[in-house]
Amino acid sequence: MSELDMTIPLSQDNFAQIWNHGLCNVEFTDLIAELPRADSDAWLSAALPNGTFNENFDDLDLSEAPENTAEAAVMSPVLDSLPPPAAVVPSTNDYPGEYSFNLRFNQTSTTKSVTSTYSKPLDKLYCQLAKTCPVDVLLDKVPPQGAVLRATPIYKKPEHVSEVVLRCPHHQNIAENNEGVNHRSHLIRIEGSQKAQYLEDPNTKRQSVTVPYEAPQLGSEATTVLLNFMCNSSCMGGMNRRPILTIMTLETHDGQVLGRRCFEVRVCACPGRDRKTEEENLNKKTLKTATGVKRKSSAMESQVTPNAESSKKTKTESSSEEEIFFLQIRGRERFNMLKTINDSLELMDMMPPADKDKYRQKRTLKNLKKQPGCGKKLLQNDEKTDTD
């Protein structure tokens, strides 16, 4: 009898009972060995672990079982340690967390020679291209072992936030020719650390740089990180005058966020000058808002009903007074001259109409007296008239 003609006695027993009763003899085992083995290692290893039948074999789900159990055992811890997927739009909300994660900027000067400065009212860092920007990291307690600090740049405005912040092609080519670094497209770099890693998310393509967190040195309360911004805010093909934000996060080794801080950055040629200008504009805007509210309340208190002409005039004047225009004046002398003119106009607006008319009349008479031939000439003691 050949092996293919062999028949197995009919029985109501299950596979385990048949196996234990010895019905699966050597010839039957050899027959199984000759059958096609495609995708068979998984169910054989599950059904016959260590040569004995597994009673829970019917409950196992082998649809997604790996063909190589050794490979699955190796991949399991790797899959567990993968970082969570990054969000399409990173959060910009400050989150101190349980470690009270916070940042501190020591550069507050507005001189022309300063390379980086920080404005607290604007929460904005001004720095020069490729210059060191020290940032202090403060924590209330020690984070878990293997914690890292991550810096990620994003665009501030909603219409640009989905785009990835990259260096302009010009500075990328310079970096490739001079430095030859693989992370030449990264805007933010960390200076002074050989452990810095430049990463790119495979899904969002956003770029970031990480560095292991180091505890503060003896006698210090903060850990200093040295940031470099490798492209100007005005570079064509890069940021192109679009404002950016930098997100600093404290994370575990597997990507879990423990704290987050966000601040605006402007990379320019003169950080002190730009910071001073923007802070002055902010103060003027705040003052104008407060003045506008005061004038509006005063107008509501006066209940005098004007006529049509005065109503039209008041409406026109109020609409023009609400507009504010800013001039960038080069030179202290020109600024003082224009400031004097503006102060005079403001003083004229505060004068009553009657006083304005009196002032104009006095000024007219004064000008007439200065003109030659107007009025009679007074004789001196030693002068004689033509008739004499």
Secondary structure, DSSP 8 states (H G I E B T S, - for coil): --STT------S--HHHHHHTT-S-HHHHHHHHHS--TT-HHHHHHHSGGGS--TTGGG---TT--S-HHHHHHHHHHHHTS-----SS---S-B-TTTT-EEE-------TT-SEEEETTTTEEEE-TT--EEEEEE-SS---TT-EEEEEEEESSTTTTTS-----HHHHHHHHHHT--TTTT-SEEEES-TT-EEEE-TTT--EEEEEE-----TT-S-EEEEEEE-S-TT-TTTTTT--EEEEEEEE-TTS-EEEEEEEEEEE-S-HHHHHHHHHHHHHHHHHHHHHHHHHHHHHHH------HHHHHHHHHHHHHHT--------SHHHHHHHHHHHHHHHHHHHS-HHHHHHHHHHHHHHHHHHSTT-S-----TT---S--
